[in-house]
Amino acid sequence: MSSASLLQAPSSQLLSVSSKKLQALKLNAASGLPQALRTLRFAVQCSSVSSRAEPAAARRRSASYKDCVWDYNYIQNSMQIYYTDVWFKRQAEKLVLEVGVMLRSEVGQAGQLELVDDLQRLGLAYHFKEEIGAIMEKIYLAGKYLTVTDLHTAALAFRLLRQHGIPVSQDIFRCFMDEGTARFKPSLADDVKGMLALYEASYLSVEGETMLEEASDFTAAHLNRQLDDVDPYLEDLLAHALEMPLHWRTQRSEARWFIEEAYGKRPDMSPLLLQLAKLDFNIVQGMHQEELRDLSRWWSKLELGKELSFARDSLVVSHLWSIQISPEPQYEACRRVFTKVIALVSTIDDIYDIYGTLEEVELFTDAVERWNIDGMKQLPDYMKKCYMALYNTVNTMAYEVLRDKGIDVTNNLKTTWARLMRSYLKEARWYHSGHRPSLLEYMSNARISITTPLMTMHSHIFDPKPATQTELEYLENDPNILKWASIIFRFCDDLGTSSDEMARGDVPKSVQCYMNDAGATEQAARNHVKGLVREGWKKLNEYRMEERTLPDSTVERLLNLTRASQCFYQDGDGHGVQDGETKQLMAKLLFHPIPHSPHDMPGERSY
């Protein structure tokens, strides 16, 4: 389908956008944006409408954010932290040794794959990183997965190998297709377990893999019809997968769900794995709680919540982001930095989007670009404390890296913060002038304002392994993997927040830009953007397998940031509106340990 046809396609065709329809999404060398976005210009020129007068200096907008349920007093005085006692850690260490024996003693390919998958979904894989890596490499080199005739094993091998960055071919599924029709054999529909594995595997596809596109459509259609005809365990798995594929879910929230809602119900589950999964989840949650308690003291001392009452109280939800991005115990430094960065970004974003006048945000941008104390003098009083909080926090981070790793990252950090402020300022100017950007123009800026480049720079700098200058320069030049992660994040954010933001007054988001460009209804535009998210993941999958400059830990956090955006914005603005789904997620991941019975643990002491 041509770009012109794409703009005129009915909404029913836009929900599932194939690679043919979005011919695509090939990166344009000049802008780094998908060709599908760039070609919108030929049909609809971007409009610059100045019908809205610039607000007077005293005019302030309001988002009327609600206070977080878990405030400073609760975190400091009422939050219960149960699992930090050394006894629990010793019990977990014993169980880890037993599971290690189980992993090494499993010699069959199918059994190894299923055990690796269970460890990943239970949140335990980080204990066995080297063993799992060796297993996956051995399976790949042996090549036996290429001749597997069992659909479940073949699909599981494909998904796990690609998750580990191994570019296994889609041809593994050719034996399951009818040669005459080039479609999957109808008889496969009776193998529900295999169909579910194939469905999940299809989300690891890259652009142009038509066999996997067919697999996705084929399995989704049949699995939806079979929801009411399977046992309760499979029904839960199917409903969960059809709501959102595993590849798009965050590891921490998936672990909680899988432990409580799925694995324990499985007929062949391992009591040993379940014991360790529950205990490990609660121990790690205790670490996250201790971090939150320390961070809440830092946030309280900044006094930004008291000084800037119009802004979101985002400390707890910021930490929720950080544990979704980097949950493992060894990445504590990353989590603490993420929480601080997200909390500061949320506050500054509210200044640019809601409270600040155009003149004020221009002054703030200039101050950040100058990056010195003198830059603060020109700011209005309410901005000065925010500027100093940012300035001191970032400089302290740079000092800690210099002290601990011997590298000076001050310029890298201030440059990436200044770039973010410039993107915020551009959106503020659009709003105050009444400018309505095209989707192309909007996305060229929005992939910066979504903060993925900023977050990834901090992520890499605070990785346990010291960053090299080559790696830092690579990130500053927006590699393809970073561009596509940013694009997906932006689309997910816009799908969840644009309605509320437009209602209170804001620049058009990607949904509204496409409506203006293509003359589409809001629902058709939303369906189109959802299709772009799916196509964006294909590009992200491709560049993840090609990535050679960044370490796996940085790449995985980048993918997790993208997954977290899907989690937070799936049902609306899960960041700004901290009730409903976000409140439940906070409770499960931060405040409520997994319930258990005394017999779940060996030894004399019960929980």
KOLVO-324229 format. One record per residue (C-alpha): x, y, z; residue in three letters. Coordinates in Angstrom, 3 decimals, padded with zeros to 6 digits. Example, Ala and Ser with C-alpha at 12.3 -4.5 7.8 and 13.67 -1.06 7.14 Angstrom:
2
- 012.300|-004.500|007.800|ALA
- 013.670|-001.060|007.140|SER
end
This chain:
607
- 000.000|000.000|000.000|MET
- 001.354|003.439|-000.946|SER
- 001.712|006.246|001.556|SER
- -001.257|008.016|-000.041|ALA
- -003.371|004.892|000.350|SER
- -002.192|004.533|003.902|LEU
- -003.550|007.980|004.753|LEU
- -006.932|007.111|003.245|GLN
- -007.231|003.588|004.654|ALA
- -010.380|002.938|006.704|PRO
- -009.906|002.637|010.442|SER
- -010.603|-001.091|010.371|SER
- -007.425|-001.587|008.342|GLN
- -005.218|000.520|010.552|LEU
- -005.239|-001.560|013.728|LEU
- -002.946|-004.249|012.374|SER
- -000.375|-002.584|010.162|VAL
- 001.686|-005.053|008.173|SER
- 005.151|-004.401|006.858|SER
- 003.657|-004.110|003.364|LYS
- 001.297|-001.369|004.475|LYS
- 004.087|000.516|006.181|LEU
- 006.733|-000.054|003.689|GLN
- 008.260|001.273|005.668|ALA
- 009.423|001.899|008.598|LEU
- 012.927|002.233|007.232|LYS
- 014.999|004.767|009.044|LEU
- 015.599|007.949|007.130|ASN
- 019.271|008.756|007.288|ALA
- 018.678|012.438|007.855|ALA
- 016.106|012.424|010.630|SER
- 016.214|008.954|012.093|GLY
- 012.415|008.803|011.815|LEU
- 010.384|006.112|010.062|PRO
- 009.783|006.717|006.384|GLN
- 006.075|006.219|007.082|ALA
- 006.144|009.367|009.201|LEU
- 008.221|011.394|006.747|ARG
- 005.953|010.691|003.784|THR
- 002.984|012.303|005.470|LEU
- 004.317|015.656|004.263|ARG
- 003.429|015.088|000.619|PHE
- -000.309|014.884|001.336|ALA
- -000.696|017.372|004.136|VAL
- 001.661|020.245|004.704|GLN
- 002.299|021.011|008.352|CYS
- 000.081|023.860|009.464|SER
- 001.175|026.779|011.560|SER
- -001.982|028.263|013.005|VAL
- -001.720|031.261|015.272|SER
- -005.358|031.515|016.293|SER
- -004.606|031.046|019.996|ARG
- -003.262|034.185|021.615|ALA
- -000.258|033.824|023.874|GLU
- -001.439|033.690|027.489|PRO
- -000.821|036.650|029.711|ALA
- 002.114|036.321|032.097|ALA
- -000.129|035.595|035.094|ALA
- -002.234|032.960|033.359|ARG
- -001.529|029.518|034.786|ARG
- -002.950|026.154|033.838|ARG
- -003.641|023.374|036.320|SER
- -003.700|019.593|036.030|ALA
- -005.285|019.067|039.483|SER
- -003.091|016.092|040.310|TYR
- -004.123|014.025|043.314|LYS
- -001.700|013.363|046.155|ASP
- -000.019|009.980|046.295|CYS
- -001.559|007.579|048.826|VAL
- 001.871|006.612|050.128|TRP
- 003.320|009.897|051.363|ASP
- 006.514|010.719|053.259|TYR
- 005.019|009.934|056.677|ASN
- 003.785|006.538|055.548|TYR
- 007.096|005.599|053.937|ILE
- 009.150|006.698|056.940|GLN
- 006.884|005.571|059.777|ASN
- 004.317|003.019|058.626|SER
- 005.822|001.060|055.731|MET
- 006.626|-002.470|056.872|GLN
- 009.856|-004.009|055.571|ILE
- 009.923|-007.713|056.417|TYR
- 012.490|-009.482|054.297|TYR
- 015.798|-007.749|054.947|THR
- 016.806|-010.084|057.777|ASP
- 019.918|-012.112|056.986|VAL
- 018.033|-015.344|057.764|TRP
- 015.866|-014.944|054.685|PHE
- 018.896|-014.318|052.499|LYS
- 020.597|-017.461|053.798|ARG
- 017.514|-019.557|053.063|GLN
- 017.362|-018.111|049.564|ALA
- 021.034|-018.903|048.979|GLU
- 020.381|-022.553|049.881|LYS
- 017.488|-022.739|047.461|LEU
- 019.546|-021.087|044.703|VAL
- 022.138|-023.844|045.072|LEU
- 019.444|-026.516|044.763|GLU
- 017.945|-024.892|041.667|VAL
- 021.439|-024.635|040.180|GLY
- 021.793|-028.396|040.542|VAL
- 018.401|-028.820|038.848|MET
- 019.482|-026.602|035.962|LEU
- 022.764|-028.422|035.412|ARG
- 021.157|-031.862|035.607|SER
- 018.562|-031.116|032.916|GLU
- 020.087|-032.420|029.680|VAL
- 017.184|-032.628|027.236|GLY
- 016.686|-029.653|024.911|GLN
- 012.952|-029.306|025.594|ALA
- 013.448|-029.586|029.348|GLY
- 016.256|-027.024|029.342|GLN
- 014.201|-024.540|027.347|LEU
- 011.179|-024.880|029.616|GLU
- 013.288|-024.490|032.752|LEU
- 015.018|-021.382|031.380|VAL
- 011.629|-019.922|030.478|ASP
- 010.286|-020.633|033.970|ASP
- 013.325|-019.027|035.608|LEU
- 012.897|-015.904|033.481|GLN
- 009.169|-015.562|034.125|ARG
- 009.594|-016.196|037.867|LEU
- 012.199|-013.425|038.080|GLY
- 015.001|-015.809|039.022|LEU
- 017.132|-015.787|035.873|ALA
- 019.603|-013.215|037.240|TYR
- 020.877|-015.845|039.706|HIS
- 021.847|-018.125|036.814|PHE
- 022.935|-015.710|034.107|LYS
- 026.112|-017.577|033.140|GLU
- 024.463|-021.001|033.200|GLU
- 021.537|-019.815|031.073|ILE
- 023.863|-018.099|028.610|GLY
- 025.862|-021.300|028.219|ALA
- 022.699|-023.351|027.686|ILE
- 021.375|-021.012|024.998|MET
- 024.712|-020.920|023.182|GLU
- 024.961|-024.708|023.287|LYS
- 021.429|-025.111|021.910|ILE
- 022.162|-022.632|019.119|TYR
- 025.457|-024.220|018.121|LEU
- 024.056|-027.753|018.222|ALA
- 021.306|-026.698|015.825|GLY
- 018.859|-029.392|016.937|LYS
- 016.110|-026.797|017.320|TYR
- 016.114|-026.479|013.507|LEU
- 014.697|-029.975|013.071|THR
- 012.200|-029.968|015.932|VAL
- 008.725|-031.087|014.874|THR
- 007.039|-030.156|018.153|ASP
- 005.526|-026.675|017.767|LEU
- 005.869|-025.700|021.423|HIS
- 009.569|-026.597|021.596|THR
- 010.368|-024.929|018.266|ALA
- 008.558|-021.704|019.192|ALA
- 010.074|-021.617|022.671|LEU
- 013.575|-022.118|021.252|ALA
- 013.018|-019.323|018.739|PHE
- 011.754|-016.862|021.368|ARG
- 014.450|-017.569|023.943|LEU
- 017.276|-017.477|021.407|LEU
- 016.123|-014.123|020.051|ARG
- 015.654|-012.777|023.559|GLN
- 019.331|-013.518|024.094|HIS
- 020.287|-011.603|020.963|GLY
- 020.808|-014.635|018.737|ILE
- 019.456|-014.026|015.194|PRO
- 017.809|-017.406|014.632|VAL
- 015.861|-017.589|011.348|SER
- 012.078|-017.697|011.033|GLN
- 012.600|-020.708|008.751|ASP
- 012.391|-022.850|011.875|ILE
- 008.603|-022.674|011.383|PHE
- 008.506|-023.645|007.708|ARG
- 007.766|-027.282|008.513|CYS
- 004.544|-026.211|010.236|PHE
- 003.188|-024.507|007.122|MET
- 001.175|-025.861|004.215|ASP
- 003.372|-025.679|001.112|GLU
- 000.432|-025.077|-001.170|GLY
- -001.153|-022.168|000.718|THR
- 001.938|-020.773|002.510|ALA
- -000.205|-020.692|005.639|ARG
- 000.089|-022.537|008.915|PHE
- -001.565|-025.936|008.965|LYS
- -005.104|-025.747|010.398|PRO
- -004.446|-028.882|012.471|SER
- -002.030|-026.890|014.650|LEU
- -005.010|-025.144|016.243|ALA
- -005.622|-028.239|018.378|ASP
- -002.218|-027.783|020.066|ASP
- -003.126|-024.898|022.377|VAL
- 000.195|-024.963|024.231|LYS
- 002.120|-024.868|020.964|GLY
- -000.120|-022.144|019.543|MET
- 000.463|-019.981|022.609|LEU
- 004.234|-020.451|022.284|ALA
- 004.059|-019.500|018.592|LEU
- 001.974|-016.421|019.406|TYR
- 004.572|-015.235|021.932|GLU
- 007.419|-016.012|019.522|ALA
- 005.834|-013.907|016.775|SER
- 006.452|-010.748|018.811|TYR
- 010.203|-011.254|018.453|LEU
- 009.886|-010.712|014.690|SER
- 011.756|-008.134|012.646|VAL
- 010.572|-006.159|009.634|GLU
- 009.887|-008.266|006.552|GLY
- 009.354|-011.594|008.323|GLU
- 006.040|-012.432|006.696|THR
- 005.981|-015.936|008.132|MET
- 005.890|-014.508|011.653|LEU
- 003.244|-011.956|010.685|GLU
- 001.125|-014.862|009.500|GLU
- 001.902|-016.695|012.764|ALA
- 000.691|-013.741|014.821|SER
- -002.602|-013.422|012.945|ASP
- -003.165|-017.186|012.840|PHE
- -002.534|-017.813|016.535|THR
- -004.371|-014.730|017.823|ALA
- -007.518|-015.646|015.899|ALA
- -007.571|-019.259|017.092|HIS
- -006.559|-018.535|020.698|LEU
- -009.305|-015.949|021.077|ASN
- -011.854|-018.534|019.964|ARG
- -010.480|-021.156|022.364|GLN
- -010.534|-019.042|025.528|LEU
- -013.700|-020.685|026.840|ASP
- -012.758|-024.232|025.836|ASP
- -009.563|-024.809|027.830|VAL
- -008.817|-025.616|031.459|ASP
- -008.601|-022.701|033.963|PRO
- -004.787|-022.692|033.983|TYR
- -004.522|-022.362|030.206|LEU
- -007.401|-019.892|030.129|GLU
- -005.487|-017.544|032.450|ASP
- -002.341|-017.865|030.338|LEU
- -004.215|-017.194|027.100|LEU
- -006.088|-014.172|028.432|ALA
- -002.866|-012.745|029.862|HIS
- -000.967|-013.201|026.601|ALA
- -003.738|-011.824|024.391|LEU
- -003.979|-008.731|026.592|GLU
- -000.270|-008.024|026.066|MET
- 002.491|-010.325|024.759|PRO
- 005.217|-011.430|027.128|LEU
- 007.921|-009.616|025.137|HIS
- 006.254|-006.277|025.913|TRP
- 005.824|-006.894|029.652|ARG
- 008.190|-005.814|032.414|THR
- 010.019|-008.576|034.237|GLN
- 009.042|-007.486|037.751|ARG
- 005.293|-007.197|037.226|SER
- 005.300|-010.390|035.154|GLU
- 007.091|-012.255|037.950|ALA
- 004.471|-011.218|040.508|ARG
- 001.630|-012.289|038.210|TRP
- 003.264|-015.556|037.156|PHE
- 004.079|-016.584|040.736|ILE
- 000.616|-015.860|042.110|GLU
- -001.712|-016.485|039.185|GLU
- -000.093|-019.088|036.965|ALA
- 002.889|-021.177|038.004|TYR
- 001.396|-022.503|041.240|GLY
- -001.610|-023.828|039.309|LYS
- 000.473|-025.721|036.773|ARG
- 000.198|-029.507|037.147|PRO
- 003.949|-030.070|036.659|ASP
- 005.210|-027.088|038.657|MET
- 008.313|-027.447|040.831|SER
- 007.686|-026.698|044.543|PRO
- 011.377|-025.808|044.844|LEU
- 011.135|-023.136|042.139|LEU
- 007.942|-021.744|043.642|LEU
- 009.512|-021.531|047.100|GLN
- 012.543|-019.686|045.790|LEU
- 010.479|-017.384|043.567|ALA
- 008.283|-016.222|046.449|LYS
- 011.186|-015.723|048.823|LEU
- 013.400|-014.004|046.259|ASP
- 010.607|-011.644|045.180|PHE
- 010.013|-010.572|048.773|ASN
- 013.714|-010.152|049.560|ILE
- 014.236|-007.963|046.485|VAL
- 011.081|-006.020|047.327|GLN
- 012.578|-005.338|050.767|GLY
- 015.668|-003.867|049.072|MET
- 013.461|-001.673|046.903|HIS
- 011.580|-000.501|050.005|GLN
- 014.784|000.478|051.795|GLU
- 015.853|002.426|048.722|GLU
- 012.479|004.180|048.635|LEU
- 012.789|005.172|052.287|ARG
- 016.205|006.742|051.655|ASP
- 015.010|008.448|048.480|LEU
- 011.954|009.889|050.204|SER
- 014.291|011.675|052.639|ARG
- 016.223|013.103|049.694|TRP
- 012.990|014.236|048.032|TRP
- 011.652|015.765|051.236|SER
- 014.837|017.783|051.765|LYS
- 014.523|019.271|048.275|LEU
- 011.092|020.655|049.303|GLU
- 009.980|020.828|045.686|LEU
- 006.575|019.377|046.533|GLY
- 005.928|022.175|049.010|LYS
- 007.359|024.911|046.810|GLU
- 005.766|023.731|043.547|LEU
- 002.311|022.584|044.638|SER
- 001.044|022.493|041.033|PHE
- 003.425|019.655|040.115|ALA
- 002.966|015.925|040.530|ARG
- 004.128|014.287|043.745|ASP
- 005.995|011.678|041.767|SER
- 008.578|010.147|044.099|LEU
- 006.840|006.791|044.606|VAL
- 005.762|006.361|040.995|VAL
- 009.285|007.355|039.925|SER
- 010.695|004.527|042.018|HIS
- 008.088|002.215|040.525|LEU
- 009.500|003.084|037.092|TRP
- 013.033|002.404|038.301|SER
- 012.277|-001.078|039.630|ILE
- 010.503|-001.941|036.387|GLN
- 013.530|-000.808|034.384|ILE
- 016.252|-002.324|036.543|SER
- 014.913|-004.682|039.242|PRO
- 017.945|-006.854|040.002|GLU
- 019.775|-006.266|043.308|PRO
- 023.144|-005.560|041.655|GLN
- 021.760|-002.449|039.914|TYR
- 020.880|-000.462|043.028|GLU
- 022.900|002.562|041.877|ALA
- 020.958|002.650|038.605|CYS
- 017.632|002.486|040.430|ARG
- 018.487|005.333|042.774|ARG
- 019.601|007.518|039.873|VAL
- 016.537|006.615|037.805|PHE
- 014.202|007.563|040.645|THR
- 015.876|010.936|041.118|LYS
- 015.945|011.668|037.394|VAL
- 012.294|010.717|036.841|ILE
- 011.113|012.717|039.857|ALA
- 012.986|015.809|038.654|LEU
- 011.823|015.328|035.061|VAL
- 008.186|015.067|036.190|SER
- 008.423|018.326|038.113|THR
- 010.200|020.208|035.329|ILE
- 007.794|018.810|032.742|ASP
- 004.882|020.248|034.738|ASP
- 006.589|023.645|034.743|ILE
- 006.908|023.629|030.955|TYR
- 003.543|022.015|030.205|ASP
- 001.276|023.499|032.855|ILE
- 002.478|026.315|035.072|TYR
- 005.279|028.262|033.432|GLY
- 004.769|031.127|031.025|THR
- 006.655|031.066|027.750|LEU
- 009.068|033.740|028.961|GLU
- 009.744|031.793|032.163|GLU
- 010.492|028.489|030.444|VAL
- 012.762|030.272|027.975|GLU
- 014.718|031.606|030.947|LEU
- 014.848|028.156|032.540|PHE
- 016.119|026.587|029.311|THR
- 018.810|029.235|029.045|ASP
- 019.863|028.615|032.653|ALA
- 020.218|024.870|032.073|VAL
- 022.236|025.437|028.906|GLU
- 024.577|027.815|030.737|ARG
- 024.850|025.375|033.664|TRP
- 026.182|027.698|036.330|ASN
- 024.912|029.513|039.394|ILE
- 024.717|032.819|037.546|ASP
- 022.062|031.325|035.300|GLY
- 019.715|031.111|038.273|MET
- 019.629|034.865|038.913|LYS
- 017.282|035.599|036.026|GLN
- 014.701|033.011|037.106|LEU
- 011.434|033.731|038.950|PRO
- 011.514|032.659|042.586|ASP
- 009.512|029.449|042.164|TYR
- 011.966|028.227|039.511|MET
- 015.135|028.928|041.471|LYS
- 014.715|026.069|043.910|LYS
- 013.911|023.672|041.056|CYS
- 016.971|024.793|039.106|TYR
- 019.235|024.383|042.134|MET
- 017.780|020.935|042.844|ALA
- 018.580|019.865|039.284|LEU
- 021.994|021.529|039.233|TYR
- 023.129|020.074|042.563|ASN
- 021.706|016.599|041.940|THR
- 023.340|016.197|038.532|VAL
- 026.661|017.625|039.685|ASN
- 026.629|015.252|042.661|THR
- 026.022|012.343|040.303|MET
- 028.954|013.429|038.141|ALA
- 031.177|013.741|041.212|TYR
- 030.267|010.220|042.377|GLU
- 031.171|008.765|038.980|VAL
- 034.488|010.642|038.968|LEU
- 035.227|009.470|042.506|ARG
- 034.245|005.830|042.000|ASP
- 035.154|005.187|038.348|LYS
- 037.669|007.882|037.462|GLY
- 035.766|009.326|034.488|ILE
- 034.362|012.839|034.141|ASP
- 030.791|012.710|032.800|VAL
- 029.760|016.253|033.749|THR
- 029.585|017.426|030.158|ASN
- 027.686|014.314|029.031|ASN
- 025.056|014.806|031.720|LEU
- 024.560|018.549|031.340|LYS
- 024.429|018.213|027.543|THR
- 021.682|015.609|027.656|THR
- 019.688|017.651|030.201|TRP
- 020.003|020.792|028.070|ALA
- 018.823|018.851|025.033|ARG
- 015.735|017.742|026.945|LEU
- 014.971|021.324|028.003|MET
- 015.226|022.508|024.401|ARG
- 012.698|019.873|023.348|SER
- 010.339|020.990|026.134|TYR
- 010.775|024.606|025.058|LEU
- 009.934|023.785|021.454|LYS
- 006.657|022.199|022.578|GLU
- 005.903|025.209|024.782|ALA
- 006.448|027.541|021.824|ARG
- 004.150|025.405|019.693|TRP
- 001.453|025.627|022.334|TYR
- 001.703|029.372|022.940|HIS
- 001.753|030.169|019.218|SER
- -001.061|027.770|018.355|GLY
- 001.200|025.816|016.007|HIS
- -000.125|022.418|014.945|ARG
- 002.840|020.254|013.895|PRO
- 002.630|017.442|011.397|SER
- 003.265|013.964|012.746|LEU
- 006.763|014.040|011.257|LEU
- 007.626|017.389|012.819|GLU
- 006.117|016.379|016.143|TYR
- 008.000|013.077|016.344|MET
- 011.368|014.614|015.445|SER
- 011.113|016.529|018.721|ASN
- 008.926|014.189|020.783|ALA
- 011.403|011.314|020.683|ARG
- 013.714|013.609|022.675|ILE
- 011.103|015.058|025.041|SER
- 009.964|011.553|025.998|ILE
- 013.284|011.341|027.966|THR
- 014.556|008.008|026.592|THR
- 017.928|009.513|025.522|PRO
- 018.294|011.172|028.936|LEU
- 017.398|008.011|030.834|MET
- 019.678|005.824|028.737|THR
- 022.648|008.130|029.241|MET
- 022.198|007.922|033.025|HIS
- 021.567|004.180|032.784|SER
- 024.845|003.572|031.000|HIS
- 026.914|005.910|033.148|ILE
- 025.714|004.227|036.353|PHE
- 026.127|000.671|035.124|ASP
- 028.552|-001.251|037.372|PRO
- 030.943|-001.438|034.419|LYS
- 032.630|001.944|033.725|PRO
- 031.463|003.623|030.526|ALA
- 033.970|004.346|027.767|THR
- 034.161|007.593|025.823|GLN
- 033.312|005.676|022.655|THR
- 030.100|004.393|024.231|GLU
- 029.098|007.833|025.526|LEU
- 029.653|009.431|022.122|GLU
- 027.676|006.599|020.544|TYR
- 024.696|007.373|022.782|LEU
- 024.942|011.113|022.117|GLU
- 024.620|010.379|018.386|ASN
- 021.247|008.624|018.813|ASP
- 021.921|005.074|017.581|PRO
- 019.041|003.296|015.882|ASN
- 018.190|001.178|018.905|ILE
- 017.754|004.348|020.964|LEU
- 015.667|006.088|018.292|LYS
- 013.208|003.235|018.006|TRP
- 012.890|002.771|021.755|ALA
- 012.122|006.501|021.993|SER
- 009.515|006.326|019.232|ILE
- 007.678|003.422|020.881|ILE
- 007.783|005.131|024.291|PHE
- 006.370|008.335|022.809|ARG
- 003.536|006.552|021.015|PHE
- 002.586|004.599|024.174|CYS
- 002.645|007.780|026.266|ASP
- 000.470|009.622|023.761|ASP
- -002.066|006.809|023.549|LEU
- -002.461|006.916|027.333|GLY
- -002.287|010.640|028.061|THR
- -003.233|012.724|025.027|SER
- -006.965|012.985|025.775|SER
- -006.417|014.414|029.270|ASP
- -003.576|016.661|028.128|GLU
- -005.585|018.117|025.261|MET
- -008.528|018.732|027.602|ALA
- -006.435|020.904|029.929|ARG
- -004.594|022.595|027.065|GLY
- -001.452|021.226|025.450|ASP
- 000.296|020.838|022.119|VAL
- -001.245|018.162|019.845|PRO
- 000.217|014.698|020.399|LYS
- 000.857|011.975|017.833|SER
- -002.807|010.927|017.799|VAL
- -004.010|014.466|017.093|GLN
- -001.189|015.103|014.611|CYS
- -002.248|012.093|012.562|TYR
- -005.888|013.191|012.771|MET
- -004.887|016.595|011.364|ASN
- -002.574|015.154|008.728|ASP
- -004.857|012.425|007.429|ALA
- -008.307|013.792|008.253|GLY
- -008.856|010.691|010.383|ALA
- -011.196|010.150|013.305|THR
- -009.644|009.852|016.754|GLU
- -010.295|006.106|016.873|GLN
- -008.740|005.587|013.445|ALA
- -005.726|007.646|014.521|ALA
- -005.366|005.613|017.705|ARG
- -005.503|002.389|015.739|ASN
- -002.867|003.731|013.370|HIS
- -000.540|004.677|016.230|VAL
- -001.035|001.228|017.780|LYS
- 000.034|-000.246|014.462|GLY
- 003.124|001.957|014.504|LEU
- 003.959|000.641|017.983|VAL
- 003.867|-002.922|016.651|ARG
- 006.044|-002.008|013.669|GLU
- 008.394|-000.086|015.946|GLY
- 008.986|-003.195|018.024|TRP
- 010.052|-005.043|014.878|LYS
- 012.750|-002.435|014.305|LYS
- 013.748|-002.509|017.960|LEU
- 014.051|-006.308|017.832|ASN
- 016.265|-005.989|014.765|GLU
- 018.609|-003.418|016.266|TYR
- 018.776|-005.277|019.559|ARG
- 020.240|-008.301|017.748|MET
- 022.642|-006.069|015.805|GLU
- 023.820|-004.010|018.793|GLU
- 027.551|-004.409|019.410|ARG
- 028.671|-001.150|021.057|THR
- 026.613|-001.092|024.252|LEU
- 026.814|-003.803|026.932|PRO
- 023.859|-006.160|027.307|ASP
- 022.931|-004.628|030.668|SER
- 022.426|-001.163|029.147|THR
- 020.485|-002.608|026.212|VAL
- 018.232|-004.600|028.527|GLU
- 017.447|-001.524|030.620|ARG
- 016.597|000.366|027.428|LEU
- 014.195|-002.408|026.423|LEU
- 012.750|-002.446|029.938|ASN
- 012.157|001.307|029.794|LEU
- 010.200|000.743|026.595|THR
- 008.269|-002.108|028.212|ARG
- 007.532|000.035|031.253|ALA
- 005.963|002.652|028.988|SER
- 003.564|-000.003|027.704|GLN
- 002.782|-000.995|031.280|CYS
- 002.158|002.530|032.599|PHE
- 000.112|003.806|029.676|TYR
- -001.848|000.689|028.741|GLN
- -005.010|001.879|030.533|ASP
- -004.471|005.650|030.541|GLY
- -002.033|007.997|032.265|ASP
- -000.509|005.610|034.760|GLY
- 002.224|008.091|035.674|HIS
- 000.214|011.231|036.327|GLY
- -002.942|009.562|037.661|VAL
- -001.678|007.389|040.494|GLN
- -004.832|005.488|041.337|ASP
- -006.518|002.509|039.742|GLY
- -004.031|000.254|037.958|GLU
- -000.962|002.221|039.071|THR
- -002.033|002.118|042.717|LYS
- -002.474|-001.653|042.507|GLN
- 000.908|-002.030|040.825|LEU
- 002.595|000.076|043.510|MET
- 001.034|-002.100|046.199|ALA
- 002.140|-005.354|044.583|LYS
- 005.659|-004.318|043.626|LEU
- 006.586|-001.994|046.485|LEU
- 004.451|-002.451|049.577|PHE
- 002.812|-005.896|049.797|HIS
- 004.964|-009.048|049.845|PRO
- 003.700|-012.225|048.225|ILE
- 001.538|-014.203|050.677|PRO
- 002.752|-017.680|051.512|HIS
- 002.241|-020.605|053.849|SER
- 004.746|-021.711|056.509|PRO
- 005.383|-024.977|054.630|HIS
- 006.681|-022.997|051.657|ASP
- 010.042|-022.701|053.395|MET
- 012.416|-025.314|054.789|PRO
- 013.763|-024.999|058.306|GLY
- 012.192|-024.347|061.691|GLU
- 011.426|-020.658|061.292|ARG
- 008.205|-019.675|059.538|SER
- 007.539|-016.328|057.966|TYR
end
